[in-house]
Amino acid sequence: MSQIANVSRRQFLKITGMGATGLVLGGLLPGFRPAWAKAGDAVSELNLFVSIGSDDLVHIICHRSEMGQGIRTGLPQVVADELMADWQKVQVVQGLANAEYGSQNTDGSRSVRRFYQIMREMGASARAMLEQAAANQWQVPLEEVQARDHQVWHQKSGRSLRFGELAEAAAGLTPPAKDQLKLKSPDDFNYIGKDVPIVDMPAILSGQTVFGQDVQLPDMLYASIERTPVVGANVKSVDNSAALKVKGVVDTFVMPEQSEPVLFKPLPGVAVLATNSWAAMQGRKQLRIEWTDSTHSQHDSDAYLDVLKGRVKQQGKVIRSIGDAYAGMMNAVDTFEAGYSVPYLIHAPMEPPAATAVFKDGTCEIWACTQTPQSTQQNVAGALGIEPDKVKVNVTLLGGGFGRKSKPDFSVEAAILAKQTGKPVKVSWSREDEIRHGYYHAAAAMHFAAGMDDTGRVVSWLQRTAFPSISWTFNGTSDEPSGSELDLGFGDLPFALDNLSCEVQKAEAHLRIGWVRSVSNIQHGFAIGSFVDELAHKLDRRPRELWLELLGSDRLVDPEPEGFKYGNYGESKAVFPIDTARIKGVLNLVADKAGVDKPTAKNEAWGLSVHRSFVSYVAVATKVRVDGNKVQVLEMHSAIDAGTVVNPDRVRSQMEGAMIFGLSLAMMGEISVKDGAVVQSNFHDYPLLRINQSPQIHSYIVESSQAPGGVGEPGVPPVAASLCNAIFRAGGKRIRDLPISKHMQV
Amino acid sequence: MMNFTLNGKVVSVDAEGDMPLLWALRDMLGMTGTKYGCGMALCGACTVHLDGQAVRACTLPMSLVQGKKVTTIEGLAVDASHPVQQAWKEHNVPQCGYCQSGQMMSAAALLAKHPNPDDNTIDEQMQGNICRCGTYPRIKAAIKTAAKLGGKS
């Protein structure tokens, strides 16, 4: 459990790089082990900090990375509320990489759900200490004083003291014990649950923000790196003579050779260093590089997906079962089966990765748009052969992340080049680099079958999945989906079934595989959501009705007794169970709000889907028009049940964004690979949704006092299925293999 | 040396004629409000105004900028008071904010030409600007608000 402790100013300075005056509080947090931590590593615990200065300003550290989700606003909002602070006097300070914070990995849609409680406690502790300091000064009972509007008041005498006047005295007090801590009643919240505008708005409006790409240091060199087109290949030879003749080019450098596992190591390649970005890019075009052979140079994504599609037609390794699905199929009066696939995808944040590094006197300082400052610190230290505490990582704003910036390879590149040149170096990835050399969302094939009895009830359900695992990135050997990926919308199937078999098939990796917004939920949400709709069509049932029937009675689903060790996004199953009532709740809400049961115009139809992920629940209804072979998305409605919500406006914006992210991948998203190399390179062949393709979007948030769930990712998984279901019902094709653009005009 | 007017001030940079304006702005003049997104005029993140017209700085060579007037997000208005900036704030448009300089510069140019744009005009004029965060619905709403604010000023 979390505890609040008084923290020395020296320690505060060390952790934040900021001098503090007055009251400084830290909270101890439960540890969390990142996926790439070595077995046996001690799980670290860490501190979060609030400081109140004698100038009345409250500084709140945001130790999570801002990439558009609004966390630099959301977490401070929670502290300020419990503290009874005036939001106008709150300043947000971005935390440096430091293991004492615990995990800073801004991924898995967990910033609010992991830190909501501790941030409340932090604010409430500070408030209690300020109140105690005031009571001591006035020599009155504690019960008679009250914090409000950045001051502490003594009602009886009408006296008041500003927080800034009390901070010094409060700092000398012992924080209240956890069981003495009085948290506010939700009825009294003045910031939590309110649409507080994002703290970075003024800087964004005037172009003053600093993203990773924007960092500039005196005497800095700009690097552009030509990387291996095929994973596993190294530089065999390079002719840099023409590159060095380009005006502005200073030098070239062959990046270190690499072997598998690929981890977060920089890809092999040749860096061109120049006095400006353009010169570096021009010089790079003049490089003549020969690459060594790679075991992956035969990889062809179309052929590969065909192999996976074949495999999932065969019985696989059972990871969860109820009854006997095969006997259930044999005994069924009617059966139905279908296969689905999703290609490789890439993140394409508007800001491609970028990092700037300085190496001096055995220490390294990094500025990077990173989702994982501590992993950056460790990987940079490892590459330079120095201790992690000799690496200072400054987190800039992120121009989108979506999982790409969880991988610190680009910071390691900058660090290596800074050490090599002895100068500050900025490594900027081009769009082509970002699309061709990423950590890809795994291409996936799935197969589903259902058996029905003579009343049309589904009595047996079989599902199989195959995709290369993210684990391969870390161990170089995994050849099938891992448990943590099967957690994501596959092994956690929430249906009430007499017979069920969930199975996996083999899939070797040939590209760096990584997390993309909502991860394996992308393919599983698409396949399950489509299959339910196909079944409804076959059985001549309304989709909503069949969903509700499959979900069954209101209950908590636990896949564990059925053989599946379910990780539940690292959360307690008691606090965050799989609750069918909440799934049905969002489904009914969105279906009613959108009016999916009402008649539509000719060639227009609604499609529906629902999915639980990151311990939140999202349903989506999409309306399309199909003219001949052309699809137009007209309208989307989403409903999210994420428990307690801190900033409803940012939740709505995440849901709007998730709809558009989901549409992009469903309609047009495809990375293909030929001869081991990615074919696409920029927005002409990896298109993203544009404003003229963007539908009207309506977002609904279920009012709830339950613990806060994830928000950034859960909106994505139901989108593709709801869209494809709508297309089919509007008279278009049944799309089983994404993207839609392969089959229809979008 | 290349001379041009940047946000009302004459500047000169030692750039080759084939260098795109984007890199002169960012690397030589320290004006990083204009963003790189694709380098092929496909995404609009680098949109600036050249003699009042919205252009993509990532493909505009300095030889064509010589002697012209360039406005970037930093010079769109004093204190972010342009109707587009006000409307962006009112609708809480940005998520990550990276593409928004380009979005606002495109929107400002659109409103200069079409003071009361309908949805089709907005779609047509704004489809060169990609937002991966998906702020399009709010951009549409904000442009309409900006049109009203612009009418009053």
Interface residues (C-beta under 8 A of the other chain):
Chain A: E66 M67 G68 Q69 G70 D195 P197 I198 D200 M201 P202 A203 I204 L205 S206 G207 Q208 T209 V210 F211 Q213 D214 Q216 Y222 K247 N276 S277 W278 M281 A348 P349 M350 E351 P352 L397 L398 G399 G400 G401 F402 S428 S430 R431 D649 S653 Q654 E656 G657 A658 M659 I660 F661 N682 F683 H684 L688 L689 R690 I691 N692 S694 Q696 I697
Chain B: E16 M19 P20 W23 R26 D27 M28 G30 M31 T32 G33 T34 K35 Y36 G37 C38 G39 M40 L42 C43 A45 T72 I73 E74 D79 A80 Q85 W88 K89 N92 P94 Q95 C96 G97 Y98 C99 Q100 S101 M104 I122 D123 E124 M126 Q127 N129 I130 C131 R132 C133 G134 T135 Y136 P137 R138 I139 K140
